[in-house]
Amino acid sequence: MEQNITVIVLSDDDDDCTTSLDDSSVLIVDDADTNRAVAEVPKSSEVLDEDLTITYAQKAHVLPHARYDCTIPFCCTEGAVSGPENSNAAYCEQCFCYVCDKPASTCTFWTIPGFCHCNAHKRSVYWKSLRDKNVMGYLSELNFPFNPQDMDSDLRRAEVSLQQFACSLALKYAAYLAGFQNLNQPICCHSADRRKANCEGCNTQHAKPLEYSYVGVMEHICTFLDEAMKQTTKTCTIMLLGAVKLFITHSSPGNSRLAEAVSDIVLRLLWRVTSKVQTLFVDADFPAAFTNQLLQFFLALPLPPDCRWLRNSLNVLPWDDPLLSAVLKGQNVTGERQVRGRRSEALFETIVVIQARVCKLQQENRYRELVRYLKVVKSDSIPVLQIMKDWIPLYLCKMGDYSGAVDALFISSCGSSCAASRLSLPQFCAYLRILISGHAPSDVPRPPQLDFVPRSGVILKSQPDPLQSSDWMPVEGGYRLLKRLEVLKFALRVLHCNSAAFAHPESWVKILNLHSTSSSNSDGAKESTALAEPDLNFLMRTRATVVGILTELTQSSRIQIPRSFQKVYPDQAMLLLTTQALAARILHSRLCPILSVLMMFKLNPWAVRWLFHSLTVKPNVLQDLLCVVVEELLKEPDQPFLSKEDTLGHSFIASFLCLFFLERSVVLDPNSYPTSALLIRWNESKYPWQRYLRQQLEFNENVHKEAILTQEKHRILQMIQWSLHQQ
């Protein structure tokens, strides 16, 4: 059996419109059966090669083609529409209309005078323009600068949707312009006369005024925009911009108040569209040619005067922009570059574009590039940008760069204070947990949602705080944690610049919990291991050192700790530094509630004595502190941190209260608060710490030969003892 060989007819003559089967073509045929008739091809001495011999040939299958490409002779003319030229009206079964892009046999305008599609060919400017409009469909009517070869399924889907939307929107807008009459609103010339009010004569003789409501048009546009959001990125972008072309010229036929309302709605719709298109430009990263076509279309729109500030809103930098690319790669750390012959160029983007870039870099876990970008980018919406810049430390923590995160918290940007000064209490506690444990929230910060209100500008909508997430996970590559001293320096610097954290007792609980024991487990939870009490000489030297450290922090916002500070008792030195900072806090203003803070010294009573001694410089502060502590103790018998079974805790509280009795600068009067309240509610079975306090006072009275208690304080002890005999 012979094998069938398929061959094609090719022509290399593109310049000659009059085409026919001549000697310049190579005819390739199928090898047919021997029983099939074969047409002989005459030889030609001009084109035959001496090595090529054609023995027989068969007519090839003709594929669909334009009329001017057919073997039937065709006459090229420029825009001839009065009638068919020569034999142009003839066609074969596979001829297609160049304009309609359908078989010539089905073309309605093939030989109609004034149209004559049979004369169409690709070398005519007129016919090519007509074909482009036909291929582009409604996109051509909207003046989208696309080419026919650009038409794909996405553009075709957008073209169909926009054409349908244009028809429905025209009906809605026409109904709006026609207005309506409110039949429920009576019209009466005798409204002042109650007897003739709403009379039938007035209602029949006077026409009711027309009312206008743009709400129906607005809802129809919003529905279309919502449908566009469900399409592919390319289709969605074209549908959104095409919709702008259709509603941007809407106005009100009524008074100025109605015109202002319609203008506000149009502006808000335009802002919504441009914001979404900006986001699509960042997310989809369209080819430069397609982006330029969309930008050309948008710049040609007749924007109203109050919308012209959005004229250049679609000038979004591509990801491969030289300046942006250099910033992301770390090759440019300033966000500025010097262009030859021009002023320096800065990385400036709208806040919507910045949001889109932040989201995209987050999704791709490109935290390092995200940090580089946020550090240098500028925008006209500084408050919103500052919110996103404040998350730079968290991104650095997720990368395991804890030292960089701490530095970022204390760097001022956008002309505002540092991020540490704006931390909420939960955020401060979360950063402490990250630095101690090496674990971070699995959630990422979401850029604030934006909305636009005409004459009010962009407004913010709050987003969940990732630092308050309950789902935490180890930081990949974050095993190199900061030393405990560095964490303490970070905490003290935050308390210095953040008034909210400085004032809240929970901040001090977290810091004292960090340094009140000698070690911690892998999750940052402290083990119940007390610190050994240092010798007296160390305590005296350390007091002068920590006072100097905190004084420098107050004056310069920096904290410098000598190397010798941790040589002998490293853990105790850090606890004393924290304790002295707490003393400064109590001397500054009342700290309430304070019992939870004091309980952090339960394992280290020597440190609370240090605290008490630091407060003796202001006896009135000690007096107020006693009032706060007694009030908390008597308020609830069972505190969350002091249960009845906690003998160590009750003994510790008693020893702390005993310091007030032993300190001569503290004046206690049985008839004054808080001593009077303490005596009235003395019940050792209900408040176990009262028994320990009585025993310690009695012990000090018996051990010391001289009177250690003042006369008034001794009288208070006697009243306590007397109340026990009465019970």
PyMOL commands that set and color helices and strands:
alter all, ss='L'
color gray80, all
select helices_A, chain A and resi 67-69+104-106+117-119+125-136+138-141+148-150+153-178+200-205+215-229+233-247+256-284+288-299+305-310+322-328+351-363+367-376+382-389+392-398+402-409+419-422+425-437+466-468+484-497+499-503+505-515+536-556+563-566+570-588+595-601+605-615+619-635+647-662+675-680+688-703+711-726
alter helices_A, ss='H'
color red, helices_A
select strands_A, chain A and resi 65-66+95-96+180-181+210-211+336-338+344-346+439-441+449-453+457-461+472-474
alter strands_A, ss='S'
color yellow, strands_A
deselect
rebuild
show_as cartoon
